[in-house]
């Protein structure tokens, strides 16, 4: 019997490998650089743990969470394997035990978080103890395109090159873009031996529902599975606590979990969930990687996840034992808006934010799918499949109708407004609402004005949601969320393709929409302003409100100042803040707005600022006199500022100003006096 098969049975207790494991184990044992994409519950950890026992030296495992490391080390030690972890949560005795085992050559697997690689002593330690292999768990964390980016993962590639040892990387969810970045960052672009072992988890039932009293929907879902272990994911920390209490009030054993809790409290919940049957954890995504409980029977999302990768990673925690498991994901306009806002307020470059909007569109498309959800989900990851028979749409196919005409109306409104507006303004155009902004822009004269009066606002919102889910349009991060048409929409506009829409998800929900800080049209610009504020505040190491308050940013988003003079009239923008931050925020609103001379900037928002501009224009015209043949004479910005502020009304007064000569007073004086008199 080969040694790896012997260890598989004697150490791990398995008679045979799961499908796809053997080839990966062989490649890692052989010292090949390896990238393995395996479904959650597919046995990734065995693919580096077993080779570590066969190979000489120490295998260093880079893992993102202390809970995950502790669980794996505990399981290995229980199986008789010398393993240890160096984490920030270790006691001094635990660290000493690990160092002793390394010094004596006993330790086979050493776990550590990527942040430890920033320590100068880590490389020397790993070199001294004879590291022979680096294993990277949750390798998608290295990708800025992925859903759990961790900057310290970027150090792993340097560690591999410095130690000159093979590297094996593992993850469960990575689309093609993410896989390419993993190869670039971890393997220096040299293609590793890759294994794509399928993403399908056929035992998990997939289901989505439009929000309609979401708390009641979650309570009903949990009640039908009373006594089974489950996870409810929410978008906010506060909601974890309120929903956990609602579940307890309904007679369930439920606790909450989020990143704002004390570390000891989080660890207590993790241990409780591992050990207690039938417990429900209501959590943010902070409760994720490292949860290795095999019998989680259901996962529910009370809010739409942030991407299709996040969704699949999170539902993948159910049914890891292969037994049937169920999921439910709720979605509605409010949390779609929240996810858009989170993207727009991020500090990522426009290209990244655009891709993130595309990923959210893919998830929205899955929520609004017309046929088998598993087919659409696996297709996103590049895997073809037949209808699964284990999702809500296979159980009950949705009612579809030909929505081509409505979609063409929406696309036409986008094109006729130069792809510069979000759905709020576009819906006003389609419904013929003569708002003040509509009249100012002349959009009430467009051919598409009023062509959609047959639908109410909620119906059009749902149509736009489905258009986004079909990826016919995407928000443009460089235009503050304005919708732009994708190439997929061109055949529709040309009348060469029909568009089917779902009738059931067009129904209005009873739940009132959340009150927004600004109108839907201005919301993307407010997000962009907040992102700029965050960047400036972080650079200054100051709270965000020190830059500008929310109230000030809201006024900027609504009034959209186009010059520093306009900006100075916004409440909360004083002279100092205008000088320090004005230009940066103006560029967010108006694009590459020309910067003002520092002297002119000090006059922004004041009457003398307008005078300065007129005086400067006149001075430019008179550089060589009225006939254009005189001696070249100029005035400095400082001199122009004195004139604008002091308003001299005689040649003598003008000549006495700093920077002014009699010749300049004679040339510029008459014209300047006319300007100054008109300003009185």
GUDOTOR-530517 format. One line per 5 residues: for each residue x, z, y of C-alpha. Coordinates in nm, 3 decimals, decimal comma. Each point is the difference from the previous one (the first is absolute). Layout:
# GUDOTOR-530517
X:Z:Y  ...
# end
This chain:
# GUDOTOR-530517
0,000:0,000:0,000  0,143:-0,094:0,345  0,103:0,298:0,206  -0,256:-0,066:0,271  -0,283:-0,004:-0,260
0,134:0,322:-0,151  0,000:0,167:0,344  -0,344:-0,141:0,076  -0,139:0,195:-0,295  0,223:0,307:-0,005
0,001:0,072:0,374  -0,314:-0,159:0,141  -0,220:0,017:-0,311  -0,108:-0,366:-0,006  0,005:-0,220:-0,309
0,028:-0,320:0,200  0,034:-0,131:0,353  -0,298:-0,095:0,211  -0,037:-0,372:0,065  0,283:-0,120:0,226
0,211:0,317:-0,017  0,252:-0,106:-0,268  0,139:-0,299:0,191  0,046:0,207:0,316  0,171:0,283:-0,189
0,238:-0,251:-0,164  0,092:-0,153:0,337  0,067:0,339:0,160  0,208:0,119:-0,298  0,203:-0,322:0,023
0,088:0,082:0,361  -0,197:-0,286:0,156  -0,134:0,035:0,352  -0,371:0,028:-0,066  -0,327:-0,019:0,195
-0,311:0,099:-0,194  -0,353:-0,027:0,138  -0,225:0,193:-0,236  -0,356:0,129:0,039  -0,054:0,366:0,076
-0,012:0,180:-0,333  0,207:-0,272:-0,165  0,292:0,232:-0,077  0,250:-0,081:0,276  0,190:0,329:-0,019
0,085:-0,047:-0,369  0,169:-0,331:0,090  0,278:0,185:0,184  -0,012:0,339:-0,176  0,069:-0,137:-0,348
0,291:-0,225:0,112  0,151:0,303:0,177  0,031:0,170:-0,341  0,160:-0,307:-0,159  0,245:-0,080:0,279
0,300:0,213:0,089  0,032:0,185:0,329  -0,275:0,119:0,231  -0,312:-0,197:0,097  -0,101:0,074:0,360
-0,373:-0,034:0,057  -0,115:-0,056:0,360  -0,357:0,122:0,026  -0,223:0,046:0,307  -0,174:0,330:-0,065
0,116:0,346:-0,102  -0,314:0,048:-0,213  0,076:-0,318:-0,194  0,360:0,106:-0,060  -0,094:0,352:-0,108
-0,259:-0,129:-0,247  0,236:-0,250:-0,159  0,289:0,247:-0,020  -0,228:0,262:-0,154  -0,127:-0,248:-0,261
0,354:-0,117:-0,084  0,129:0,354:-0,037  -0,296:0,084:-0,224  0,106:-0,296:-0,218  0,356:0,133:-0,019
0,156:-0,236:0,255  0,255:0,132:0,251  -0,157:-0,097:0,332  -0,004:0,150:0,348  -0,104:-0,066:0,357
0,160:0,068:0,336  -0,285:0,046:0,247  -0,067:0,182:0,324  -0,240:0,222:-0,193  0,267:0,132:-0,240
0,110:0,361:-0,002  0,374:0,076:0,016  -0,010:0,089:-0,371  -0,161:-0,334:-0,088  0,263:-0,193:0,196
0,282:0,197:-0,163  -0,142:-0,075:-0,346  -0,001:-0,372:0,078  0,356:0,003:0,136  0,120:0,198:-0,304
-0,159:-0,250:-0,239  0,158:-0,289:0,191  0,341:0,168:0,001  -0,017:0,059:-0,375  -0,106:-0,359:-0,070
-0,331:0,106:-0,157  -0,248:-0,152:0,246  -0,136:-0,345:-0,093  -0,259:-0,054:0,275  0,037:0,117:0,361
-0,306:-0,038:0,224  0,024:-0,005:0,378  -0,202:-0,114:0,300  0,124:-0,298:0,204  0,051:0,227:0,304
0,286:0,175:-0,184  0,197:-0,325:0,016  0,049:0,062:0,374  0,227:0,295:-0,086  0,368:-0,089:0,008
0,073:0,210:-0,308  -0,256:-0,176:-0,223  0,212:-0,310:-0,063  0,306:0,207:-0,089  -0,208:0,212:-0,238
-0,150:-0,304:-0,175  0,338:-0,165:-0,034  0,163:0,318:-0,132  -0,260:0,066:-0,272  0,026:-0,350:-0,147
-0,321:-0,171:0,109  -0,059:-0,300:-0,228  -0,350:-0,112:0,102  -0,232:0,028:0,300  -0,373:0,000:-0,076
-0,240:-0,045:0,293  -0,355:0,121:-0,052  -0,279:-0,130:0,229  0,236:-0,277:0,117  -0,266:-0,148:0,230
0,092:0,281:0,243  0,306:-0,207:0,101  -0,220:-0,275:0,140  -0,128:0,005:0,355  -0,273:-0,232:-0,130
-0,101:0,257:-0,262  -0,254:0,279:0,033  0,226:0,309:-0,020  0,314:-0,104:0,194  0,273:0,266:-0,001
0,296:-0,087:0,228  0,249:0,198:-0,212  -0,062:-0,236:-0,293  0,206:-0,251:0,199  0,313:0,205:-0,083
-0,034:-0,064:-0,373  0,145:-0,351:0,015  0,312:0,135:0,173  0,030:0,272:-0,266  -0,020:-0,257:-0,280
0,275:-0,211:0,155  0,220:0,303:0,069  -0,029:0,135:-0,356  0,007:-0,351:-0,153  -0,256:0,089:-0,267
-0,315:-0,178:-0,123  -0,334:0,078:0,157  -0,346:0,002:-0,158  -0,299:-0,003:0,238  -0,360:0,074:-0,099
-0,336:-0,018:0,175  -0,364:-0,053:-0,085  -0,127:-0,193:0,302  0,201:-0,264:0,180  -0,123:-0,338:0,118
0,238:-0,294:0,021  0,115:0,083:0,354  0,078:0,359:-0,097  0,183:-0,109:-0,316  0,219:-0,233:0,204
0,095:0,282:0,236  0,077:0,234:-0,290  0,246:-0,258:-0,133  0,155:-0,049:0,344  0,037:0,370:0,085
0,094:0,148:-0,338  0,182:-0,287:-0,167  0,156:-0,166:0,308  -0,211:-0,308:-0,065  0,152:-0,064:-0,345
-0,298:-0,047:-0,234  -0,017:0,276:-0,262  -0,148:-0,043:-0,346  -0,368:0,027:0,089  -0,297:0,108:-0,207
-0,353:-0,047:0,127  -0,208:0,184:-0,259  -0,343:-0,063:0,141  -0,211:0,203:0,236  -0,317:0,025:-0,204
-0,144:0,341:-0,083  -0,298:-0,116:-0,207  -0,123:0,356:-0,065  -0,075:0,059:0,371  -0,345:-0,098:0,126
0,015:-0,138:0,355  -0,281:0,045:0,253  -0,050:-0,025:0,377  -0,298:0,090:0,217  -0,090:-0,034:0,368
-0,012:0,340:0,167  -0,350:0,144:0,025  0,014:0,379:0,036  0,352:0,009:-0,149  0,006:0,374:-0,066
-0,314:-0,032:-0,212  0,147:-0,304:-0,177  0,315:0,194:-0,096  -0,200:0,305:-0,106  -0,228:-0,216:-0,218
0,302:-0,171:-0,159  0,169:0,334:-0,073  -0,323:0,155:-0,128  -0,041:-0,276:-0,259  0,350:0,092:-0,126
-0,032:0,377:0,021  0,274:0,186:-0,182  0,244:-0,294:0,006  0,328:0,005:0,192  -0,009:-0,229:0,304
0,160:-0,085:0,333  -0,182:-0,082:0,323  0,219:-0,172:0,260  -0,093:0,026:0,369  0,153:-0,147:0,315
0,041:0,325:0,195  0,118:0,355:-0,066  -0,313:0,156:0,148  -0,222:-0,197:-0,234  0,185:0,131:-0,307
-0,103:0,354:0,091  -0,363:-0,073:0,087  -0,058:-0,218:-0,306  0,168:0,250:-0,235  -0,233:0,271:0,135
-0,303:-0,227:-0,050  0,105:-0,054:-0,362  0,043:0,375:-0,055  -0,340:0,064:0,156  -0,141:-0,248:-0,252
0,147:0,203:-0,285  0,322:-0,192:-0,067  0,347:0,146:-0,034  0,172:-0,170:0,296  0,300:0,053:0,228
0,149:-0,191:0,292  0,353:-0,132:0,047  0,177:-0,161:0,298  0,341:-0,028:0,160  -0,076:0,263:0,263
-0,019:0,279:-0,257  0,287:0,239:-0,066  0,234:-0,119:-0,273  -0,084:0,298:-0,224  -0,373:-0,070:0,036
0,051:-0,365:-0,094  0,205:0,094:-0,306  -0,269:0,247:-0,104  -0,266:-0,275:0,012  0,227:-0,234:-0,197
0,053:0,260:-0,274  -0,369:0,089:0,000  -0,097:-0,367:-0,045  0,249:-0,044:-0,285  -0,122:0,307:-0,185
-0,372:0,029:0,074  -0,258:-0,222:-0,169  -0,281:-0,143:0,210  0,160:0,068:0,339  -0,069:-0,240:0,287
0,267:-0,045:0,267  -0,113:-0,141:0,334  0,314:-0,137:0,161  0,169:-0,232:0,240  0,256:-0,239:-0,147
0,250:0,289:0,023  -0,138:0,085:-0,347  0,132:-0,299:-0,188  0,331:-0,087:-0,157  0,104:0,268:-0,242
-0,347:0,075:-0,136  0,061:-0,053:-0,370  -0,326:0,137:-0,139  -0,109:-0,233:-0,282  -0,370:0,093:-0,017
-0,122:-0,061:0,355  -0,336:-0,154:-0,076  -0,097:-0,131:0,343  0,134:-0,083:0,347  -0,223:-0,049:0,304
0,085:-0,116:0,352  -0,229:0,136:0,270  0,174:-0,237:0,243  0,155:-0,342:-0,044  0,372:0,023:-0,096
0,256:-0,161:0,230  0,096:-0,292:-0,228  -0,067:-0,153:-0,337  0,330:0,140:-0,130  -0,095:0,351:0,109
-0,341:-0,041:-0,161  0,146:-0,106:-0,335  0,266:0,271:0,005  -0,263:0,266:0,070  -0,263:-0,106:-0,255
0,286:-0,040:-0,251  0,021:0,379:-0,024  -0,321:-0,005:-0,202  -0,003:-0,051:-0,374  0,373:0,005:-0,065
-0,079:0,107:-0,356  -0,168:-0,335:-0,060  -0,349:0,149:-0,033  -0,284:-0,131:0,220  0,019:0,095:0,369
-0,212:-0,086:0,302  0,054:-0,068:0,369  -0,214:-0,031:0,311  0,120:-0,121:0,340  -0,224:0,032:0,306
0,051:-0,218:0,306  -0,165:-0,053:0,335  0,065:-0,122:0,355  0,145:0,331:0,122  0,279:0,032:-0,253
0,081:-0,371:0,015  0,042:0,053:0,375  0,214:0,308:-0,071  0,233:-0,197:-0,229  0,029:-0,280:0,257
0,083:0,257:0,267  0,265:0,163:-0,217  0,168:-0,338:-0,041  -0,023:-0,086:0,370  0,132:0,342:0,110
0,299:-0,022:-0,232  0,347:-0,075:0,133  0,063:-0,287:-0,242  0,080:-0,347:0,139  -0,285:-0,248:0,044
0,092:-0,187:-0,320  -0,033:0,317:-0,207  -0,326:0,101:0,167  -0,138:-0,349:-0,061  0,090:0,026:-0,370
-0,160:0,346:-0,017  -0,323:-0,144:0,144  0,020:-0,265:-0,274  0,038:0,271:-0,264  -0,298:0,187:0,140
-0,194:-0,329:-0,006  0,086:-0,031:-0,370  -0,146:0,346:-0,066  -0,306:-0,081:0,210  -0,036:-0,319:-0,203
0,006:0,210:-0,318  -0,269:0,227:0,148  -0,214:-0,304:0,086  0,088:-0,193:-0,321  -0,252:-0,248:-0,136
0,102:0,026:-0,366  0,206:0,211:-0,239  0,206:0,246:0,204  0,277:0,024:-0,258  0,052:-0,377:0,011
0,042:0,013:0,378  0,219:0,310:-0,011  0,237:-0,140:-0,262  0,010:-0,338:0,177  0,137:0,178:0,307
0,297:0,109:-0,211  0,038:-0,350:-0,145  -0,167:0,065:-0,335  -0,283:-0,217:-0,141  -0,277:0,156:-0,206
-0,351:-0,052:-0,133  -0,303:0,200:0,124  0,058:0,357:-0,114  -0,346:0,132:-0,075  0,117:0,337:0,135
-0,082:-0,007:0,371  -0,317:0,040:0,203  -0,026:-0,373:0,073  0,029:-0,090:-0,366  -0,271:0,260:-0,065
-0,225:-0,131:0,280  0,102:-0,335:0,158  -0,067:0,001:0,377  -0,259:-0,218:0,171  0,174:-0,280:0,192
-0,132:-0,245:0,260  0,139:-0,297:0,191  0,142:0,149:0,320  0,188:-0,313:0,111  -0,199:-0,054:0,320
0,043:0,359:0,118  0,371:-0,009:-0,082  0,044:-0,329:0,191  -0,171:0,156:0,302  0,239:0,296:-0,010
0,308:-0,221:-0,044  -0,115:-0,226:0,285  -0,036:0,301:0,232  0,357:0,102:-0,087  0,139:-0,347:0,072
-0,196:-0,050:0,325  0,144:0,325:0,138  0,356:-0,105:-0,092  0,030:0,262:-0,276  0,043:0,270:0,267
-0,282:0,242:-0,085  -0,111:0,246:-0,264  -0,329:0,005:-0,188  -0,179:0,216:0,264  0,022:-0,263:0,274
-0,057:-0,285:-0,246  -0,321:0,164:-0,123  -0,118:0,032:0,363  0,059:-0,374:0,039  -0,187:-0,087:-0,319
-0,293:0,228:0,088  -0,015:-0,119:0,362  0,070:0,336:0,168  0,067:-0,063:0,370  0,247:0,281:0,060
0,209:0,028:0,315  0,313:-0,103:-0,194  -0,191:-0,297:-0,140  -0,087:-0,125:0,349  0,351:0,066:0,136
0,153:-0,219:-0,272  -0,267:-0,267:0,011  -0,074:0,047:-0,369  -0,375:-0,005:0,066  0,045:-0,376:0,053
0,156:-0,065:-0,341  -0,194:-0,219:-0,249  0,014:0,291:-0,248  -0,160:0,245:0,245  -0,319:0,130:-0,158
0,012:-0,214:-0,317  -0,013:0,317:-0,215  -0,301:0,173:0,158  -0,174:-0,003:-0,339  0,232:0,278:-0,125
0,034:0,349:0,143  0,335:0,159:0,082  0,036:0,180:-0,335  -0,062:-0,322:-0,191  0,270:-0,182:0,197
0,240:0,291:-0,049  -0,054:-0,028:-0,376  0,049:-0,379:0,012  0,329:0,041:0,186  0,103:0,264:-0,255
-0,059:-0,247:-0,282  0,181:-0,279:0,189  0,301:0,230:0,030  -0,027:0,087:-0,369  0,003:-0,371:-0,083
0,316:-0,024:0,215  -0,152:-0,274:0,216  0,110:0,196:0,308  0,258:0,270:0,068  0,062:0,235:0,294
0,295:-0,117:0,209  0,227:0,301:0,072  0,160:-0,183:0,294  -0,341:-0,046:0,164  -0,122:0,357:-0,047
-0,220:-0,071:-0,301  -0,150:-0,329:0,117  -0,120:-0,200:-0,300  0,186:-0,317:-0,089  -0,105:-0,259:-0,254
0,205:-0,046:-0,318  0,066:-0,329:-0,176  -0,261:0,098:-0,261  -0,268:-0,042:0,269  0,086:-0,360:0,090
-0,201:-0,165:-0,283  -0,301:0,214:0,100  0,024:-0,113:0,361  0,026:-0,363:-0,112  -0,313:0,037:-0,213
0,199:-0,056:-0,321  -0,057:0,343:-0,155  -0,290:0,239:-0,038  0,019:0,377:0,043  -0,198:0,233:-0,222
-0,081:0,345:0,139  -0,134:0,311:-0,171  -0,349:0,097:0,105  0,017:0,362:-0,118  0,294:0,101:0,221
-0,167:-0,154:0,308  -0,266:0,271:-0,005  0,029:0,248:0,286  0,094:0,352:-0,101  -0,193:0,306:0,115
0,319:0,173:0,110  0,059:-0,024:0,378  0,331:-0,147:0,106  0,263:0,240:0,128  0,026:0,024:0,378
0,298:-0,203:0,118  0,236:0,093:0,284  -0,032:-0,353:0,145  -0,202:-0,311:-0,075  0,077:-0,191:-0,319
0,152:-0,275:0,213  0,245:0,238:0,172  0,087:0,208:-0,309  0,295:-0,218:-0,121  0,161:0,011:0,347
-0,042:0,379:0,007  0,177:0,014:-0,338  0,286:-0,211:0,135  0,031:0,226:0,306  0,009:0,305:-0,226
0,274:-0,160:-0,210  0,209:-0,059:0,315  -0,065:0,360:0,113  0,108:0,131:-0,339  0,323:-0,201:0,007
0,087:0,118:0,352  -0,089:0,361:-0,083  0,214:-0,002:-0,314  0,293:-0,148:0,193  -0,035:0,276:0,262
-0,066:0,266:-0,266  -0,312:0,102:0,189  -0,369:0,036:-0,088  -0,202:-0,320:0,041  -0,220:0,142:0,277
0,309:0,051:0,217  0,026:-0,379:0,027  -0,371:-0,064:0,067  -0,318:0,176:-0,112  -0,265:-0,167:-0,215
-0,227:-0,019:0,306  0,263:-0,202:0,188  0,053:-0,238:-0,293  -0,376:-0,047:-0,039  -0,025:-0,100:0,368
0,291:-0,243:-0,046  -0,173:-0,157:-0,302  -0,329:-0,039:0,186  0,132:-0,116:0,338  0,298:-0,201:-0,134
0,226:0,014:0,309  0,205:-0,318:0,038  0,252:0,119:0,262  0,181:0,324:0,079  -0,220:0,029:0,309
-0,305:-0,007:-0,228  0,171:0,244:-0,236  0,059:0,247:0,286  -0,375:0,023:0,051  -0,058:0,129:-0,354
-0,077:0,372:-0,011  0,298:0,203:-0,116  0,261:-0,259:0,102  0,203:0,167:0,273  0,298:-0,149:0,180
0,258:0,147:-0,238  -0,184:-0,105:-0,315  -0,065:-0,343:0,146  0,373:-0,041:0,059  0,094:0,137:-0,343
-0,267:-0,148:-0,224  -0,206:-0,248:0,202  0,182:-0,319:-0,094  0,004:0,085:-0,372  -0,377:0,052:-0,011
-0,066:-0,299:0,222  0,182:-0,222:-0,250  -0,228:0,129:-0,277  -0,307:-0,095:0,205  0,112:-0,314:0,182
0,281:-0,130:-0,219  0,341:-0,072:0,152  -0,103:0,104:0,351  0,277:-0,056:0,256  0,171:0,323:0,096
0,006:0,106:0,365  0,306:0,084:0,201  0,050:0,381:-0,005  -0,067:0,015:0,375  -0,330:-0,186:-0,038
-0,094:0,209:-0,305  0,002:0,314:0,219  -0,272:-0,158:0,215  -0,223:-0,090:-0,296  -0,362:0,096:0,057
0,049:0,064:0,373  -0,117:-0,213:0,291  0,361:-0,050:0,105  0,058:-0,169:-0,336  -0,229:-0,287:0,093
0,167:-0,023:0,343  0,340:-0,012:-0,168  -0,112:-0,301:-0,209  -0,126:-0,188:0,307  0,314:0,077:0,197
0,221:-0,109:-0,289  -0,190:-0,330:-0,034  0,034:-0,065:0,372  0,371:0,087:-0,003  0,056:-0,245:-0,284
-0,168:-0,281:0,197  0,213:0,074:0,308  0,339:0,020:-0,176  0,119:-0,302:0,207  -0,245:0,031:0,288
-0,332:-0,170:0,059  0,150:-0,352:-0,008  0,221:0,070:-0,305  0,326:-0,081:0,179  0,104:0,339:0,139
0,266:0,242:-0,119  -0,073:0,164:-0,336  -0,132:0,353:0,067  -0,134:0,248:-0,257  -0,156:0,348:0,002
0,069:0,263:-0,265  -0,285:0,167:-0,195  0,088:0,327:0,176  -0,048:-0,157:0,343  -0,331:-0,156:-0,101
-0,117:0,340:-0,125  0,083:0,161:0,338  -0,202:-0,269:0,180  -0,297:0,041:-0,236  -0,001:0,378:0,042
0,088:0,040:0,372  -0,183:-0,310:0,130  0,216:-0,071:0,307  -0,189:-0,197:0,266  0,280:-0,117:0,233
0,324:-0,195:-0,034  0,192:0,307:0,118  -0,158:0,232:-0,259  0,061:-0,260:-0,270  0,365:-0,050:0,093
0,072:0,373:-0,025  -0,091:0,015:-0,370  0,282:0,026:-0,256  0,109:-0,343:-0,119  -0,161:-0,182:0,292
0,196:-0,192:0,269  -0,119:-0,156:0,328  0,025:-0,346:-0,158  -0,213:0,107:-0,295  -0,248:0,177:0,230
-0,037:-0,315:0,211  -0,057:-0,221:-0,308  -0,229:0,219:-0,209  -0,163:0,217:0,271  -0,286:-0,223:0,123
-0,127:-0,076:-0,350  0,044:0,361:-0,113  -0,196:0,130:0,301  -0,293:-0,228:-0,087  -0,002:0,135:-0,357
0,021:0,361:0,121  -0,278:-0,044:0,257  -0,234:-0,153:-0,263  0,063:0,303:-0,222  -0,113:0,247:0,271
# end
